[in-house]
C-alpha cells in the first residue's frame, strides 16, 4: 500500500491528524492545501510536507496522487468529494459526508460509478476494544441485546465566548453537536450491535443563542490558548446539546445524550450495551479497558492486550498489552484498513472501513433527528 501517494485538503484541526496517521503507516504524502496560499505554505512547512498546493484543481490534475483526504469544513465535503471521484481519485472524507441526504446520496452513486474506494472517517470504530466488542456481541456472548445507552460530551463550547466555524449552520449544517460527535456514537453502536436505528424522538437545546466571535478565526479546541483581539456578536441556530430516545430494528431500545457544554469533559464517549446474558460498558477516556457485567458471576475488566483478544481486534493493535494506544492510533488504523483494501485491488470485496453508504445513513439519521426536534414527535428513519 506504500505505492499509493496521498494529498490532504484542509489544514485545520484534522489535516495534521491525517498527516500524522499516514506518516506512521509510511504512506507518501504529496502535499497539502489550505484555505489560502499562506495557510498552505505554513502547513507544508510546519508538517514537513514537500508541497503546498496552490489550488484544488492542482490536486485534481496531479496524476501522482491516487488518494485524497478531505478534511475541510463540512460545506465543502460534497463538491470536493464529487470532483475527486470524477477525477478518478480514491477518497477518504471526514464526517459528516455532506450537508444533506441529497448530496450524500449523490456521492454514494458517484462512488459506485467511479470504481474507486470511498471512506468516511468514523475512526472511533478502530479502537481495538470496540472491534472486540463487536466480535463478542455478534457472536452472541451478550445474548439478545435489549438496550443501548450512552453519551458523547465535551466542554470546548461551554462559554458564550467560545467560537469556531462549526457553530454556524451555513458552514457545518443545521445540526452541530449531533452531526459533529453524536454521529460518531450512532455509527459506533450500530456497528458493534449490527442493529440499525429505525425510529427516534429527539429534543435539542441551544444554550447560547448568541456567541462572541473573535476577530480572526479560532481553530477547533484552541480557544483557551489562543490570544483573542476583540469580539463581535453572532446569532447561533445550531444546538449545544440534545438527547433522544431510540428504537432499533432488533427490538432494542436506547438513549443518547450529546453535549459540547459539559464542564470538565474534554472528549468523552460512553456506551453500555445490555443483553440477556451480559452487558458491556466502554469509555473513550479510558479506551484500553472494557467492562463486562454478569448477573451470576463476578464482573470482568478486559484490557487491550493482543494475547487476550480476538484476531479481529489484533489486526488493529500495534503494541503489546500495557503499552496504551489512543486517539491518534484510531486514525492510523482507519487509514490502514482503507489503504490495504485499495492495495488488494479487489474493490468488489466487502470494505473493512466505514463506507459512503454508511455515511449517507448517518445523514438520514441527522435529518430524522432534526425533524423530530422540530415536530416534537417520533420519526421513522
Kinemage of the C-alpha trace (Angstrom):
@kinemage 1
@onewidth
@group {chain A} dominant
@subgroup {mainchain}
@vectorlist {calphas} color= white
{ca unk a 1} P 0.000 0.000 0.000
{ca unk a 2} L 3.052 2.251 0.217
{ca unk a 3} L 2.918 2.942 -3.524
{ca unk a 4} L -0.305 4.923 -3.060
{ca unk a 5} L 0.569 8.612 -2.803
{ca unk a 6} L -1.883 10.862 -0.920
{ca unk a 7} L -2.784 14.543 -0.792
{ca unk a 8} L -4.592 16.347 2.024
{ca unk a 9} L -7.212 19.055 1.577
{ca unk a 10} L -7.684 21.108 4.743
{ca unk a 11} L -5.005 22.392 7.114
{ca unk a 12} L -7.038 22.928 10.293
{ca unk a 13} L -7.589 20.531 13.206
{ca unk a 14} L -7.955 17.376 11.090
{ca unk a 15} L -5.353 17.979 8.388
{ca unk a 16} L -2.368 17.474 10.725
{ca unk a 17} L -4.088 14.485 12.372
{ca unk a 18} L -4.419 12.807 8.972
{ca unk a 19} L -0.828 13.702 8.125
{ca unk a 20} L 0.454 12.004 11.274
{ca unk a 21} L -1.646 8.876 10.703
{ca unk a 22} L -0.412 8.498 7.128
{ca unk a 23} L 3.207 9.015 8.100
{ca unk a 24} L 3.023 6.331 10.761
{ca unk a 25} L 1.932 3.909 8.033
{ca unk a 26} L 4.660 5.014 5.638
{ca unk a 27} L 2.157 6.383 3.110
{ca unk a 28} L 3.860 9.095 0.996
{ca unk a 29} L 2.123 12.493 1.084
{ca unk a 30} L 2.482 14.728 -1.974
{ca unk a 31} L 1.310 17.889 -0.243
{ca unk a 32} L -1.445 19.836 1.479
{ca unk a 33} L -3.962 22.526 0.525
{ca unk a 34} L -5.282 25.112 2.999
{ca unk a 35} L -7.833 27.889 2.641
{ca unk a 36} L -5.217 30.270 1.253
{ca unk a 37} L -1.771 30.172 -0.279
{ca unk a 38} L -0.338 31.418 3.018
{ca unk a 39} L -2.040 28.697 5.066
{ca unk a 40} L -0.979 26.018 2.578
{ca unk a 41} L 2.644 27.123 2.725
{ca unk a 42} L 2.606 27.407 6.514
{ca unk a 43} L 1.077 23.931 6.904
{ca unk a 44} L 3.522 22.356 4.455
{ca unk a 45} L 6.436 23.928 6.317
{ca unk a 46} L 5.200 23.027 9.805
{ca unk a 47} L 4.349 19.451 8.821
{ca unk a 48} L 7.467 18.939 6.706
{ca unk a 49} L 5.495 18.196 3.541
{ca unk a 50} L 7.096 18.546 0.103
{ca unk a 51} L 4.407 20.708 -1.487
{ca unk a 52} L 1.903 23.439 -0.685
{ca unk a 53} L -0.816 23.171 -3.331
{ca unk a 54} L -1.999 26.498 -4.738
{ca unk a 55} L -5.456 25.320 -5.811
{ca unk a 56} L -7.851 22.394 -5.581
{ca unk a 57} L -7.613 21.971 -9.347
{ca unk a 58} L -3.896 21.342 -8.955
{ca unk a 59} L -4.726 18.293 -6.817
{ca unk a 60} L -7.341 17.087 -9.292
{ca unk a 61} L -4.751 17.245 -12.078
{ca unk a 62} L -1.881 15.699 -10.103
{ca unk a 63} L -1.596 12.240 -11.655
{ca unk a 64} L 0.874 11.096 -8.988
{ca unk a 65} L -1.829 11.429 -6.297
{ca unk a 66} L -4.065 8.367 -6.061
{ca unk a 67} L -5.847 9.110 -2.759
{ca unk a 68} L -7.137 12.407 -1.362
{ca unk a 69} L -8.127 13.104 2.244
{ca unk a 70} L -10.881 15.737 2.575
{ca unk a 71} L -10.600 17.446 5.989
{ca unk a 72} L -12.273 20.765 5.189
{ca unk a 73} L -15.330 22.446 6.777
{ca unk a 74} L -18.477 20.395 6.166
{ca unk a 75} L -19.946 22.582 3.409
{ca unk a 76} L -17.013 21.677 1.131
{ca unk a 77} L -17.208 17.903 1.584
{ca unk a 78} L -19.749 17.329 -1.186
{ca unk a 79} L -18.344 19.468 -4.021
{ca unk a 80} L -14.764 18.432 -3.378
{ca unk a 81} L -15.503 14.721 -2.982
{ca unk a 82} L -17.705 14.801 -6.091
{ca unk a 83} L -14.943 16.337 -8.191
{ca unk a 84} L -12.287 13.981 -6.800
{ca unk a 85} L -14.333 10.897 -7.683
{ca unk a 86} L -14.912 12.256 -11.179
{ca unk a 87} L -11.147 12.777 -11.469
{ca unk a 88} L -10.544 9.105 -10.632
{ca unk a 89} L -9.181 9.558 -7.100
{ca unk a 90} L -9.859 7.320 -4.122
{ca unk a 91} L -11.384 9.482 -1.374
{ca unk a 92} L -11.272 9.418 2.408
{ca unk a 93} L -13.641 12.118 3.677
{ca unk a 94} L -14.106 13.419 7.208
{ca unk a 95} L -17.579 13.212 8.656
{ca unk a 96} L -20.284 14.210 8.069
{ca unk a 97} L -20.128 13.090 4.449
{ca unk a 98} L -22.245 16.027 3.222
{ca unk a 99} L -24.641 18.770 4.317
{ca unk a 100} L -27.819 16.838 3.445
{ca unk a 101} L -29.039 13.464 2.179
{ca unk a 102} L -29.434 14.695 -1.401
{ca unk a 103} L -25.714 15.413 -1.513
{ca unk a 104} L -24.679 12.258 0.347
{ca unk a 105} L -26.942 10.092 -1.829
{ca unk a 106} L -25.323 11.579 -4.916
{ca unk a 107} L -21.868 10.748 -3.537
{ca unk a 108} L -22.917 7.134 -2.930
{ca unk a 109} L -23.956 6.842 -6.574
{ca unk a 110} L -20.812 8.562 -7.824
{ca unk a 111} L -18.565 6.320 -5.730
{ca unk a 112} L -20.182 3.186 -7.156
{ca unk a 113} L -19.924 4.525 -10.699
{ca unk a 114} L -16.294 5.613 -10.284
{ca unk a 115} L -14.999 2.228 -9.187
{ca unk a 116} L -12.891 3.951 -6.542
{ca unk a 117} L -12.666 3.269 -2.815
{ca unk a 118} L -14.621 5.765 -0.721
{ca unk a 119} L -14.440 6.003 3.081
{ca unk a 120} L -15.989 8.256 5.742
{ca unk a 121} L -13.590 8.612 8.660
{ca unk a 122} L -15.603 7.269 11.598
{ca unk a 123} L -12.267 6.481 13.177
{ca unk a 124} L -13.620 5.612 16.647
{ca unk a 125} L -14.586 2.205 15.280
{ca unk a 126} L -10.881 1.394 15.256
{ca unk a 127} L -10.210 1.402 18.969
{ca unk a 128} L -9.293 -2.286 19.372
{ca unk a 129} L -11.756 -2.872 22.208
{ca unk a 130} L -14.613 -1.579 20.068
{ca unk a 131} L -13.657 -4.143 17.450
{ca unk a 132} L -13.540 -6.776 20.198
{ca unk a 133} L -16.949 -5.649 21.487
{ca unk a 134} L -18.424 -6.074 18.010
{ca unk a 135} L -16.932 -9.560 17.709
{ca unk a 136} L -18.374 -10.650 21.063
{ca unk a 137} L -21.798 -9.076 20.609
{ca unk a 138} L -22.290 -10.585 17.157
{ca unk a 139} L -21.059 -13.953 18.479
{ca unk a 140} L -23.947 -13.896 20.963
{ca unk a 141} L -21.890 -13.501 24.143
{ca unk a 142} L -24.275 -10.806 25.426
{ca unk a 143} L -27.344 -12.757 24.345
{ca unk a 144} L -30.217 -10.833 22.801
{ca unk a 145} L -29.455 -7.117 23.028
{ca unk a 146} L -32.154 -5.267 24.976
{ca unk a 147} L -30.776 -1.756 25.337
{ca unk a 148} L -28.044 0.587 24.078
{ca unk a 149} L -27.474 3.724 26.139
{ca unk a 150} L -24.740 6.317 26.363
{ca unk a 151} L -23.443 9.790 25.666
{ca unk a 152} L -20.813 11.853 23.911
{ca unk a 153} L -19.927 15.008 25.820
{ca unk a 154} L -17.305 17.767 25.599
{ca unk a 155} L -16.797 21.234 27.125
{ca unk a 156} L -14.958 23.201 24.428
{ca unk a 157} L -18.059 25.348 23.675
{ca unk a 158} L -19.178 25.826 27.290
{ca unk a 159} L -18.926 29.630 27.333
{ca unk a 160} L -20.653 32.144 25.028
{ca unk a 161} L -17.179 33.438 24.194
{ca unk a 162} L -16.196 30.016 22.770
{ca unk a 163} L -16.401 30.122 18.988
{ca unk a 164} L -15.488 28.114 15.892
{ca unk a 165} L -16.843 27.822 12.338
{ca unk a 166} L -18.660 24.659 13.412
{ca unk a 167} L -21.281 26.687 15.317
{ca unk a 168} L -22.542 28.259 12.078
{ca unk a 169} L -25.288 26.391 10.225
{ca unk a 170} L -24.092 27.666 6.841
{ca unk a 171} L -20.635 26.180 7.451
{ca unk a 172} L -21.391 22.906 9.212
{ca unk a 173} L -25.089 22.224 8.662
{ca unk a 174} L -28.325 22.667 10.610
{ca unk a 175} L -27.125 20.235 13.292
{ca unk a 176} L -23.816 20.738 15.091
{ca unk a 177} L -23.289 18.704 18.283
{ca unk a 178} L -25.297 15.793 16.861
{ca unk a 179} L -23.612 15.881 13.440
{ca unk a 180} L -20.132 16.510 14.819
{ca unk a 181} L -19.932 13.996 17.663
{ca unk a 182} L -23.353 12.352 18.024
{ca unk a 183} L -22.947 10.611 14.681
{ca unk a 184} L -19.727 9.020 15.972
{ca unk a 185} L -21.725 7.388 18.802
{ca unk a 186} L -24.576 6.348 16.496
{ca unk a 187} L -22.182 4.856 13.956
{ca unk a 188} L -20.228 3.050 16.664
{ca unk a 189} L -23.113 1.379 18.497
{ca unk a 190} L -24.820 0.326 15.270
{ca unk a 191} L -21.544 -1.174 14.046
{ca unk a 192} L -20.971 -3.063 17.308
{ca unk a 193} L -24.505 -4.431 17.663
{ca unk a 194} L -25.346 -4.907 13.995
{ca unk a 195} L -28.702 -3.273 14.799
{ca unk a 196} L -29.947 -0.186 12.973
{ca unk a 197} L -31.891 2.759 14.371
{ca unk a 198} L -35.349 2.716 12.763
{ca unk a 199} L -37.128 5.470 14.710
{ca unk a 200} L -36.306 8.162 17.240
{ca unk a 201} L -37.578 11.046 19.322
{ca unk a 202} L -35.216 13.985 19.852
{ca unk a 203} L -35.101 17.150 21.946
{ca unk a 204} L -32.275 19.605 21.263
{ca unk a 205} L -31.042 22.696 23.104
{ca unk a 206} L -29.235 25.887 22.119
{ca unk a 207} L -27.927 27.293 25.393
{ca unk a 208} L -26.066 30.191 23.760
{ca unk a 209} L -28.270 31.734 21.014
{ca unk a 210} L -25.657 34.477 20.736
{ca unk a 211} L -21.909 33.879 20.833
{ca unk a 212} L -18.977 36.254 20.752
{ca unk a 213} L -16.906 35.697 17.623
{ca unk a 214} L -13.215 36.638 17.864
{ca unk a 215} L -11.846 38.870 15.155
{ca unk a 216} L -9.848 36.218 13.369
{ca unk a 217} L -10.823 32.539 13.124
{ca unk a 218} L -10.331 30.125 16.019
{ca unk a 219} L -9.128 26.577 15.423
{ca unk a 220} L -11.097 23.719 16.944
{ca unk a 221} L -10.355 23.178 20.670
{ca unk a 222} L -7.807 26.033 20.695
{ca unk a 223} L -9.940 28.843 22.131
{ca unk a 224} L -8.492 28.579 25.646
{ca unk a 225} L -4.913 29.031 24.478
{ca unk a 226} L -5.339 31.375 21.546
{ca unk a 227} L -4.946 35.133 22.000
{ca unk a 228} L -8.147 36.981 21.085
{ca unk a 229} L -8.136 40.522 19.680
{ca unk a 230} L -11.711 41.730 20.169
{ca unk a 231} L -15.082 40.068 19.505
{ca unk a 232} L -18.428 40.622 17.789
{ca unk a 233} L -21.898 39.128 18.405
{ca unk a 234} L -23.106 36.266 16.195
{ca unk a 235} L -26.548 34.641 16.320
{ca unk a 236} L -26.424 30.854 16.661
{ca unk a 237} L -29.059 28.422 15.419
{ca unk a 238} L -27.212 25.126 15.916
{ca unk a 239} L -27.628 23.056 19.086
{ca unk a 240} L -25.213 22.966 22.013
{ca unk a 241} L -26.704 19.777 23.452
{ca unk a 242} L -29.548 17.336 22.994
{ca unk a 243} L -30.996 13.971 23.841
{ca unk a 244} L -33.001 11.304 22.080
{ca unk a 245} L -34.773 8.033 22.561
{ca unk a 246} L -34.018 5.317 20.006
{ca unk a 247} L -35.659 2.180 18.657
{ca unk a 248} L -33.559 -0.408 16.840
{ca unk a 249} L -34.598 -2.930 14.203
{ca unk a 250} L -33.847 -5.851 16.555
{ca unk a 251} L -36.348 -4.570 19.117
{ca unk a 252} L -33.749 -2.965 21.387
{ca unk a 253} L -34.338 0.458 22.920
{ca unk a 254} L -31.765 3.169 23.522
{ca unk a 255} L -30.986 6.672 24.692
{ca unk a 256} L -28.251 9.124 23.691
{ca unk a 257} L -27.152 12.428 25.242
{ca unk a 258} L -24.815 14.708 23.287
{ca unk a 259} L -23.267 17.912 24.623
{ca unk a 260} L -20.468 20.327 23.828
{ca unk a 261} L -21.127 22.307 27.033
{ca unk a 262} L -20.424 19.738 29.779
{ca unk a 263} L -17.722 21.231 32.011
{ca unk a 264} L -14.675 19.049 32.554
{ca unk a 265} L -15.482 16.531 29.830
{ca unk a 266} L -12.922 17.099 27.099
{ca unk a 267} L -13.869 14.292 24.721
{ca unk a 268} L -15.907 11.579 26.419
{ca unk a 269} L -17.874 8.937 24.512
{ca unk a 270} L -19.597 6.272 26.614
{ca unk a 271} L -21.837 3.334 25.723
{ca unk a 272} L -23.421 0.495 27.658
{ca unk a 273} L -24.911 -2.400 25.716
{ca unk a 274} L -27.150 -4.739 27.730
{ca unk a 275} L -28.295 -8.191 26.670
{ca unk a 276} L -29.999 -11.278 28.057
{ca unk a 277} L -26.664 -12.820 29.144
{ca unk a 278} L -24.295 -9.931 29.874
{ca unk a 279} L -23.583 -6.238 29.440
{ca unk a 280} L -20.641 -4.183 28.148
{ca unk a 281} L -19.504 -0.659 29.040
{ca unk a 282} L -16.753 1.403 27.360
{ca unk a 283} L -15.489 4.948 27.884
{ca unk a 284} L -13.255 6.727 25.353
{ca unk a 285} L -11.377 8.475 28.178
{ca unk a 286} L -10.083 5.046 29.276
{ca unk a 287} L -10.042 3.320 25.867
{ca unk a 288} L -7.778 0.418 26.794
{ca unk a 289} L -10.299 -1.200 29.160
{ca unk a 290} L -13.820 -2.501 28.672
{ca unk a 291} L -16.167 -3.590 31.479
{ca unk a 292} L -18.205 -6.785 31.090
{ca unk a 293} L -21.052 -7.312 33.544
{ca unk a 294} L -22.781 -10.537 34.638
{ca unk a 295} L -25.695 -11.462 36.896
{ca unk a 296} L -24.438 -14.758 38.332
{ca unk a 297} L -20.663 -14.372 38.457
{ca unk a 298} L -18.033 -11.744 39.038
{ca unk a 299} L -17.818 -8.900 36.544
{ca unk a 300} L -14.746 -8.599 34.322
{ca unk a 301} L -12.492 -5.816 33.110
{ca unk a 302} L -10.830 -6.718 29.825
{ca unk a 303} L -7.583 -4.962 28.889
{ca unk a 304} L -6.363 -4.134 25.400
{ca unk a 305} L -3.830 -6.952 25.211
{ca unk a 306} L -3.392 -8.771 21.886
{ca unk a 307} L -2.905 -12.016 23.776
{ca unk a 308} L -6.410 -11.704 25.268
{ca unk a 309} L -8.358 -10.504 22.249
{ca unk a 310} L -9.720 -11.981 19.036
{ca unk a 311} L -7.895 -11.994 15.718
{ca unk a 312} L -10.283 -9.269 14.501
{ca unk a 313} L -9.053 -6.905 17.223
{ca unk a 314} L -5.389 -7.981 16.989
{ca unk a 315} L -5.335 -6.831 13.360
{ca unk a 316} L -5.648 -3.256 14.628
{ca unk a 317} L -3.239 -3.413 17.580
{ca unk a 318} L 0.360 -2.238 17.196
{ca unk a 319} L 1.805 -2.561 20.711
{ca unk a 320} L 1.812 -5.236 23.441
{ca unk a 321} L -0.539 -5.153 26.420
{ca unk a 322} L 0.215 -2.356 28.872
{ca unk a 323} L 1.547 -0.114 26.085
{ca unk a 324} L -1.521 2.068 25.709
{ca unk a 325} L -2.914 3.103 22.346
{ca unk a 326} L -5.266 6.052 21.947
{ca unk a 327} L -6.986 8.609 19.744
{ca unk a 328} L -4.160 9.119 17.267
{ca unk a 329} L -3.901 5.375 16.739
{ca unk a 330} L -7.512 5.213 15.537
{ca unk a 331} L -6.596 7.400 12.555
{ca unk a 332} L -3.653 5.181 11.723
{ca unk a 333} L -5.758 2.033 11.939
{ca unk a 334} L -8.639 3.549 9.956
{ca unk a 335} L -6.206 4.517 7.199
{ca unk a 336} L -4.562 1.092 7.371
{ca unk a 337} L -7.913 -0.554 6.665
{ca unk a 338} L -8.579 1.820 3.762
{ca unk a 339} L -5.187 1.684 2.046
{ca unk a 340} L -4.803 -2.083 2.488
{ca unk a 341} L -8.196 -2.528 0.822
{ca unk a 342} L -7.125 -0.437 -2.169
{ca unk a 343} L -3.786 -2.252 -2.407
{ca unk a 344} L -5.524 -5.639 -2.667
{ca unk a 345} L -7.075 -4.428 -5.961
{ca unk a 346} L -10.436 -6.091 -5.328
{ca unk a 347} L -12.884 -3.262 -4.786
{ca unk a 348} L -15.811 -5.671 -5.025
{ca unk a 349} L -14.824 -7.215 -1.702
{ca unk a 350} L -16.605 -6.093 1.449
{ca unk a 351} L -14.849 -2.928 2.748
{ca unk a 352} L -13.352 -3.119 6.278
{ca unk a 353} L -13.950 0.629 6.794
{ca unk a 354} L -16.985 2.979 7.054
{ca unk a 355} L -18.407 3.341 3.560
{ca unk a 356} L -20.197 6.215 1.830
{ca unk a 357} L -23.412 4.196 2.182
{ca unk a 358} L -22.954 4.255 5.953
{ca unk a 359} L -22.069 7.946 5.842
{ca unk a 360} L -25.289 8.544 3.899
{ca unk a 361} L -27.260 6.639 6.538
{ca unk a 362} L -25.841 8.930 9.225
{ca unk a 363} L -27.092 11.952 7.256
{ca unk a 364} L -30.559 10.376 7.091
{ca unk a 365} L -30.403 9.888 10.861
{ca unk a 366} L -29.476 13.554 11.343
{ca unk a 367} L -32.402 14.684 9.205
{ca unk a 368} L -34.767 12.470 11.206
{ca unk a 369} L -33.358 13.905 14.454
{ca unk a 370} L -33.896 17.480 13.265
{ca unk a 371} L -37.441 16.678 12.102
{ca unk a 372} L -38.267 15.027 15.424
{ca unk a 373} L -36.934 18.025 17.358
{ca unk a 374} L -38.995 20.469 15.292
{ca unk a 375} L -42.212 18.457 15.461
{ca unk a 376} L -41.837 17.051 18.993
{ca unk a 377} L -42.772 13.602 17.648
{ca unk a 378} L -41.294 10.177 16.995
{ca unk a 379} L -39.894 9.975 13.456
{ca unk a 380} L -39.093 6.934 11.345
{ca unk a 381} L -35.651 6.824 9.745
